[in-house]
Amino acid sequence: MGTKMRILFVTDLHGSRWKYERVLETAGSSGVDMVINGGDMFPHSRDLSAQSVFITGFLDEHLSRYDSAGILYLCYPGNDDLRVHDDLFEETCDKYGSVVYLAQRRFETQGFEFIGMNWVVDYPFRLKDRCRKDTDDYVFQPQLGSGLLSTPEGFEEVDDWFARAGTVPTIEEEMECLVRPNDMERAVYVIHMPPSGLGLDECANGVQVGSKSVLRFLRSHQPRLSLHGHIHESPGISGRWNARLGDTVCVQPGQLEDLAYVIGDLSTMALERVTESREP
Ligand SMILES: [Zn+2]
């Protein structure tokens, strides 16, 4: 069975300070070795400075407390976290030995390997910082307007988004070029985008928007665990927060008004989903 490895996985906090605080308290009181934050970490804002203020004015000090507590914190920005702040956020993570910036990286501890991927399949919304075609033959959804990419000078408006999306790698290609773990049986993939077809990707209108590339990758490589987010309402719509894909357990805790997270042990794979309201 091996050494215990207790983790707490949370995702899509979108700048909710009480949720961040509660996760830190729970991590301390329950004695987890590691918190994994699956992205969409900053407040939803199209104001370029609001998210950098959250990083410097809140997250910096918050992450230092994980360092003091000796709890590992693996994280990366999601599709709603502007790419223009990636350097600032990575530098903030790098200040603390316990904090790991996991986007397109591998991190190993206690014989377990963690691999992050934060590109998402394109959607109708305008912000395209981390959007990709799922596969080469991907069919775009109708769009809510021209595309937007964050830059230091402000938002670049992209009128020919479908053409632009054809110039960058697909999710399928991104998955293939991720660094591979030494041992898939002890590997945990942290992929903001949920796989298709498992009930972890259902929107409020019942449409399933998961990635076929992510599904195929997990099915053919069979890691121990995959952790997803992105579709906040999915567990409430499909009634599922986890699924089995051969030997792989796939988890998507969702995130609505209450705090939702998954806590458990990687050595036994006993995992449970917990929800907590703001007022205990
Ligand atoms: Zn997202």
Residues whose N, C-alpha, C, O or C-beta is under 5 A from the ligand:
A	BS01	ZN	D40 G78 N79 H230
